[in-house]
């Protein structure tokens, strides 16, 4: 570890300039652990729905589970009302003891925005300001946010939103260079991230369309961002956090990583870990020209032994 941190999130030192982006249904404990070991500089949980916490829903504790080596740990909260988010945090933060608390202002999922949470909050900067004010008054941990550029092309209010949260105590801002209406379509725009970096005094993290090592250097050069957040591209290539492109990863490394990741999923989820692992397995193998029927038989299997044998045979033949 370097002596000097790459950036400070409030009082929390971050050593490294690459961070795994939080993704619902993806960045669970096994995957966060894998990416942290490969170089992701901090761990951000999947979003924790404030309503789940307040209603004591059994699904949310697994979403914030972590191992000590995952720290610095950022606990991401999702809600649509300041008081609701605060009350959930007052219950959850003493249990989890995160290093950082993150407010989800960027999720574009229809189920989330239809209830006014995630990226829907970008429509009401005054509500965002109230959330940060309340959180800042009640917690010693740094409070951060992840945003998009706005709701749509007619409401690109990222500067207004950023100003509202910085004035109310935000310690770091991650920016995805698309609007909510774009979802993941079209090209991410990095120029607004540069604008925000130049206009804010807090660290700014760039996010959107970072797929290769060259992209990391490009987004840093164009925006001047303090660090880079990588999401979808990491699913098939967690080695990007070690600054290695997927085509440069040796087959033996892919082989051992697939097996270790599967074992971690089984250990964490039990038998249903096999089903949750399918999306990762598909992404790991996406670079190989595997016949469709063979791939389908692998991805449809719920038998870990079959999957392990298949993967062993496949990579033994490639050795």
Secondary structure, DSSP 4 states (H G I P E B T S, - for coil): --SS-SEEETTEEE--SEEEPP-TTTS-HHHHHHHHHHT-SSEEPPPEEHHHHHTT-TTHHHHH---GGG-SEEEEEE-SSHHHHHHHHHHHHHHH--SEEEEEE----HHHHTTT-GGGGGG-HHHHHHHHHHHHHH-SSEEEEEE-S-SSTT---HHHHHHHHHHTTEEEEEEESS-TTTTT-SPPP-HHHHHHHHH-SSEEEEESS--SHHHHHHHHHHH--SEEEE-HHHHH-GGGGGT--GGGS-HHHHHHHHHHHHHHHHHHHGGGHHHHHHHHHHHHHTTS---HHHHHHHHT---HHHHHHHHHHHHHHH-
